[in-house]
Amino acid sequence: MDQHIKRVQFLEKLLARRDSNPVLDSLESKLRYRKFQGELAIALSRQSLEVIKSYTFQTAIKNGQIIPIVRLIRPLDNYISRKVFADFFVWTGSYGIQSGIDKVAIALKKIRRTDEGFFAQEALNAIRERSGALISHLDDTSKRQLADRLAKMLEKGYSFEEMAQNLTERYPQLCVNRSRMIVTTETNWAVSHSELATYQGFGATSKTWVTAGDERVCEVCAEMDGATIGIEDAFSSSDPSWIDLPGNFAAAEPAYHPPIHIVCRCWIEPVFEKSALTDLETSDVNIFVPPPGSTLLLSPEETEQIAPFMEKIPE
């Protein structure tokens, strides 16, 4: 229990500072997080650049056609397995459950005994299911982005050689930036979803939206900062720009928790009824944490290939 108390105290200090999302910051510093981000960048790059090597690409470009090229893009799971993809986000979700328990401890000043194994497994199952849909969605996005890029180059009169060179030189960096955006956004979804399940499991009645509190916070999130609603309710905004947020999650599904847009760094904290703050039974909590699962190892050549791009990722 001493180790748990120390972790809670450390998290409490970070939350009080409010210039970052402490859970995301912790995950981003871990080797597995950075490694997966690099693996995904390589997979996205391979997925599109492989098309350039085909005879169909050369023929289609000379005929000013794009659709045949886009159809050549193979599914992303040819380059990174669905298991590796799902295992990573379940791993981040397990951190969300633990951080949720820590935040409950901060709110209650002690831990209430509960059937944590049930809500933990439910949350992680939902994350695994979402990862399957996500990898399919990324295929559609890859095709659309490549088609748009090829169309613009055709409009500018690029030759086949110039188009191939442009894609070969610039696509790896674009895929690194895209990988970072995907991993950051989806990690926050997994963490937030697990935290919300944890709050509900411990009996929280409400939840509060919290921003990182710096100049990078968007206007919509800033307006919702400090908003407290029922634990099962969805957040909303009166700001009309809400609908135009890049990758607006709320347009597709209710915003029960962050993120509401790509690279959103917000989080939620639990709120309990006053009656929950007294007569609580203190106990150690042994939370369910999934095994690390398999991971895709990079070859020395691929590691060398991705390293310079990782260094150029904008902060």
C-alpha positions as CSV (number, residue, x, y, z in Angstrom):
1,M,0.0,0.0,0.0
2,D,2.9,2.4,0.6
3,Q,3.9,2.2,-3.0
4,H,0.3,3.0,-4.1
5,I,0.2,6.0,-1.7
6,K,3.5,7.4,-3.1
7,R,2.1,7.1,-6.7
8,V,-1.1,8.8,-5.7
9,Q,0.8,11.7,-4.0
10,F,3.0,12.1,-7.1
11,L,0.0,12.1,-9.4
12,E,-1.7,14.6,-7.2
13,K,1.2,17.0,-7.5
14,L,1.1,16.7,-11.3
15,L,-2.6,17.3,-11.5
16,A,-2.3,20.3,-9.3
17,R,0.3,21.7,-11.8
18,R,-2.1,21.4,-14.7
19,D,0.4,22.2,-17.5
20,S,0.2,18.8,-19.0
21,N,-1.7,15.5,-19.1
22,P,0.4,13.5,-16.6
23,V,-0.7,10.0,-17.9
24,L,0.0,10.8,-21.5
25,D,3.3,12.4,-20.6
26,S,4.2,9.2,-18.7
27,L,3.3,6.9,-21.6
28,E,5.1,9.1,-24.2
29,S,8.4,8.7,-22.2
30,K,8.2,4.9,-22.4
31,L,10.2,2.8,-24.9
32,R,7.2,0.7,-25.9
33,Y,5.2,3.8,-26.8
34,R,8.0,5.3,-28.9
35,K,8.8,2.0,-30.5
36,F,5.1,1.4,-31.6
37,Q,5.0,5.0,-32.9
38,G,8.0,4.2,-35.1
39,E,6.6,0.8,-36.2
40,L,3.3,2.5,-37.2
41,A,5.2,5.2,-39.1
42,I,7.1,2.5,-41.1
43,A,4.0,0.6,-41.8
44,L,2.1,3.6,-43.1
45,S,5.1,4.5,-45.2
46,R,5.5,1.0,-46.7
47,Q,1.8,0.9,-47.4
48,S,1.9,3.8,-49.8
49,L,5.5,3.7,-51.1
50,E,5.1,0.1,-52.2
51,V,2.7,1.3,-54.8
52,I,5.4,3.4,-56.5
53,K,7.4,0.3,-57.3
54,S,4.5,-1.2,-59.4
55,Y,4.2,-1.2,-63.1
56,T,0.6,-0.1,-62.8
57,F,1.7,3.1,-61.1
58,Q,3.9,4.1,-64.0
59,T,1.3,3.2,-66.6
60,A,-1.5,4.9,-64.7
61,I,0.5,8.1,-64.1
62,K,1.3,8.4,-67.8
63,N,-2.4,8.0,-68.6
64,G,-3.4,10.6,-66.0
65,Q,-5.3,8.0,-63.9
66,I,-5.4,7.8,-60.1
67,I,-8.0,5.3,-59.1
68,P,-6.0,2.2,-60.3
69,I,-3.1,3.4,-58.2
70,V,-5.2,3.8,-55.0
71,R,-6.7,0.4,-55.5
72,L,-3.2,-1.1,-55.3
73,I,-2.8,0.0,-51.6
74,R,-2.8,-3.2,-49.5
75,P,-4.5,-3.2,-46.1
76,L,-2.4,-1.8,-43.2
77,D,-2.4,-5.1,-41.4
78,N,-0.1,-6.4,-44.1
79,Y,2.6,-4.2,-42.6
80,I,1.7,-4.2,-38.9
81,S,-0.4,-7.0,-37.4
82,R,-3.8,-6.4,-35.8
83,K,-2.6,-8.1,-32.7
84,V,0.3,-5.8,-32.2
85,F,-2.0,-2.9,-32.9
86,A,-4.6,-4.0,-30.4
87,D,-2.1,-5.1,-27.7
88,F,-0.5,-1.6,-27.7
89,F,-3.8,0.2,-27.1
90,V,-4.9,-2.3,-24.5
91,W,-1.6,-1.7,-22.8
92,T,-2.2,2.1,-22.8
93,G,-5.8,1.4,-21.5
94,S,-4.4,-0.6,-18.6
95,Y,-2.5,2.6,-17.6
96,G,-5.8,4.5,-17.7
97,I,-7.4,2.0,-15.3
98,Q,-4.5,2.5,-12.8
99,S,-4.5,6.3,-13.2
100,G,-8.3,6.1,-12.7
101,I,-7.8,4.3,-9.4
102,D,-5.1,6.9,-8.4
103,K,-7.5,9.8,-9.1
104,V,-10.3,8.0,-7.2
105,A,-7.9,7.8,-4.3
106,I,-7.1,11.5,-4.6
107,A,-10.9,12.3,-4.6
108,L,-11.8,10.0,-1.7
109,K,-8.5,10.2,0.2
110,K,-8.7,6.4,0.4
111,I,-9.6,3.5,-1.8
112,R,-13.0,1.8,-1.7
113,R,-13.2,-1.9,-2.2
114,T,-14.9,-2.8,-5.5
115,D,-15.0,-5.5,-8.1
116,E,-12.3,-3.8,-10.2
117,G,-11.6,-6.9,-12.3
118,F,-15.0,-6.7,-14.0
119,F,-15.0,-3.1,-15.1
120,A,-11.3,-3.3,-16.1
121,Q,-11.9,-6.2,-18.4
122,E,-15.0,-4.5,-19.9
123,A,-13.1,-1.4,-20.7
124,L,-10.1,-3.2,-22.2
125,N,-12.4,-5.3,-24.4
126,A,-14.0,-2.1,-25.7
127,I,-10.5,-0.7,-26.5
128,R,-9.5,-3.9,-28.3
129,E,-12.7,-3.8,-30.4
130,R,-12.1,-0.1,-31.3
131,S,-8.5,-0.9,-32.4
132,G,-9.9,-3.3,-35.0
133,A,-12.2,-0.6,-36.5
134,L,-9.4,1.9,-36.3
135,I,-6.9,0.0,-38.4
136,S,-9.6,-0.5,-41.1
137,H,-10.4,3.3,-41.0
138,L,-6.7,4.1,-41.5
139,D,-6.7,2.1,-44.8
140,D,-9.5,4.4,-46.1
141,T,-7.6,7.5,-45.0
142,S,-4.4,6.3,-46.6
143,K,-6.1,5.8,-49.9
144,R,-7.8,9.2,-49.7
145,Q,-4.5,11.0,-48.8
146,L,-2.5,9.3,-51.6
147,A,-5.3,10.1,-54.1
148,D,-5.4,13.8,-53.1
149,R,-1.6,14.1,-53.3
150,L,-1.4,12.4,-56.7
151,A,-4.2,14.6,-58.0
152,K,-2.4,17.8,-57.0
153,M,0.8,16.6,-58.6
154,L,-1.0,15.7,-61.8
155,E,-2.6,19.2,-61.9
156,K,0.9,20.7,-61.6
157,G,2.2,18.7,-64.5
158,Y,4.6,16.5,-62.6
159,S,6.2,13.7,-64.7
160,F,6.3,10.1,-63.5
161,E,9.9,10.5,-62.3
162,E,9.1,13.7,-60.4
163,M,6.0,12.2,-58.7
164,A,7.9,9.1,-57.7
165,Q,10.8,11.2,-56.3
166,N,8.4,13.5,-54.4
167,L,6.6,10.6,-52.7
168,T,9.8,8.8,-51.9
169,E,11.4,11.8,-50.3
170,R,8.5,13.3,-48.5
171,Y,6.1,10.4,-47.6
172,P,8.2,8.9,-44.8
173,Q,8.2,12.3,-42.9
174,L,4.4,12.7,-43.5
175,C,3.9,9.2,-42.1
176,V,6.0,9.9,-39.0
177,N,3.8,13.0,-38.3
178,R,0.6,11.0,-39.0
179,S,1.8,8.2,-36.7
180,R,2.4,10.6,-33.9
181,M,-1.1,12.1,-34.3
182,I,-2.8,8.7,-34.4
183,V,-0.9,7.3,-31.4
184,T,-1.4,10.4,-29.3
185,T,-5.1,10.7,-30.0
186,E,-6.0,7.1,-29.7
187,T,-3.9,6.7,-26.5
188,N,-5.9,9.5,-25.0
189,W,-9.1,7.7,-26.0
190,A,-8.0,4.4,-24.5
191,V,-6.8,6.1,-21.3
192,S,-9.9,8.3,-20.9
193,H,-12.2,5.4,-21.6
194,S,-10.5,3.2,-19.0
195,E,-10.5,6.1,-16.5
196,L,-14.3,6.6,-17.0
197,A,-15.0,2.9,-16.5
198,T,-12.9,3.0,-13.3
199,Y,-14.8,6.1,-11.9
200,Q,-18.1,4.3,-12.6
201,G,-16.8,1.1,-11.0
202,F,-15.9,3.0,-7.8
203,G,-19.3,4.8,-7.7
204,A,-18.5,8.3,-9.0
205,T,-21.7,10.2,-9.8
206,S,-20.2,13.0,-11.9
207,K,-17.1,13.8,-14.0
208,T,-15.2,17.0,-14.6
209,W,-13.5,18.1,-17.9
210,V,-9.9,19.3,-17.4
211,T,-7.5,20.9,-19.9
212,A,-3.8,21.0,-19.9
213,G,-4.1,24.7,-19.0
214,D,-1.6,26.1,-21.5
215,E,-1.6,28.2,-24.7
216,R,-2.0,25.1,-26.8
217,V,-5.5,24.4,-25.5
218,C,-8.1,25.0,-28.2
219,E,-11.1,27.4,-27.7
220,V,-13.6,24.6,-27.5
221,C,-11.7,22.6,-24.8
222,A,-11.0,25.8,-22.9
223,E,-14.7,26.6,-22.7
224,M,-15.4,23.2,-21.3
225,D,-12.6,23.4,-18.7
226,G,-14.1,22.7,-15.3
227,A,-17.5,21.6,-16.7
228,T,-19.0,19.0,-14.4
229,I,-21.8,16.7,-15.7
230,G,-23.4,13.3,-14.8
231,I,-21.1,10.3,-15.0
232,E,-23.2,8.8,-17.9
233,D,-23.8,12.1,-19.7
234,A,-22.0,13.4,-22.8
235,F,-20.1,16.7,-22.9
236,S,-21.1,19.4,-25.4
237,S,-20.0,22.9,-26.3
238,S,-21.9,26.1,-27.2
239,D,-18.9,27.1,-29.4
240,P,-20.0,26.8,-33.0
241,S,-16.5,25.9,-34.0
242,W,-17.1,22.6,-32.2
243,I,-18.4,21.1,-35.4
244,D,-15.3,22.2,-37.4
245,L,-12.7,20.8,-35.1
246,P,-10.1,18.6,-37.0
247,G,-11.2,15.0,-36.5
248,N,-14.2,16.0,-34.4
249,F,-15.0,12.8,-32.5
250,A,-18.2,14.2,-31.1
251,A,-19.6,14.4,-34.6
252,A,-19.5,10.6,-34.9
253,E,-20.1,9.6,-31.3
254,P,-21.2,11.2,-28.0
255,A,-18.3,12.9,-26.1
256,Y,-18.4,10.9,-22.9
257,H,-14.7,11.6,-22.4
258,P,-11.7,13.1,-24.3
259,P,-10.5,13.3,-26.9
260,I,-13.0,15.5,-28.9
261,H,-10.5,16.2,-31.7
262,I,-7.1,14.9,-32.9
263,V,-4.2,15.4,-30.5
264,C,-6.6,16.5,-27.7
265,R,-4.7,16.4,-24.3
266,C,-7.7,16.9,-22.0
267,W,-8.8,14.4,-19.3
268,I,-11.6,13.9,-16.9
269,E,-11.6,13.6,-13.1
270,P,-14.2,11.9,-10.9
271,V,-16.7,13.6,-8.6
272,F,-18.4,11.7,-5.7
273,E,-21.4,12.5,-3.6
274,K,-20.6,13.7,-0.1
275,S,-21.8,10.4,1.4
276,A,-19.1,8.6,-0.5
277,L,-16.4,10.6,1.3
278,T,-17.2,8.9,4.7
279,D,-17.3,5.4,6.0
280,L,-15.2,3.9,3.2
281,E,-13.4,0.6,3.5
282,T,-9.7,0.9,2.7
283,S,-8.0,-1.8,0.8
284,D,-5.2,-2.5,-1.5
285,V,-6.4,-2.7,-5.1
286,N,-4.9,-5.4,-7.4
287,I,-6.0,-4.1,-10.8
288,F,-6.2,-6.4,-13.8
289,V,-3.3,-5.5,-16.2
290,P,-3.0,-7.4,-19.5
291,P,0.2,-9.2,-20.5
292,P,2.5,-7.0,-22.6
293,G,1.8,-9.2,-25.7
294,S,3.9,-9.5,-28.8
295,T,5.6,-6.6,-30.5
296,L,7.0,-6.1,-33.9
297,L,10.8,-5.7,-33.8
298,L,12.5,-3.3,-36.2
299,S,15.5,-4.4,-38.2
300,P,18.7,-2.4,-37.8
301,E,18.1,-1.0,-41.3
302,E,14.5,0.1,-40.5
303,T,15.6,1.6,-37.2
304,E,18.3,3.7,-39.0
305,Q,15.7,4.7,-41.6
306,I,13.1,6.0,-39.1
307,A,15.5,7.6,-36.6
308,P,16.2,10.9,-38.4
309,F,12.4,11.4,-39.0
310,M,11.6,10.8,-35.4
311,E,14.1,13.5,-34.4
312,K,12.3,16.0,-36.7
313,I,8.8,15.5,-35.2
314,P,7.6,19.0,-34.2
315,E,6.9,19.6,-30.5
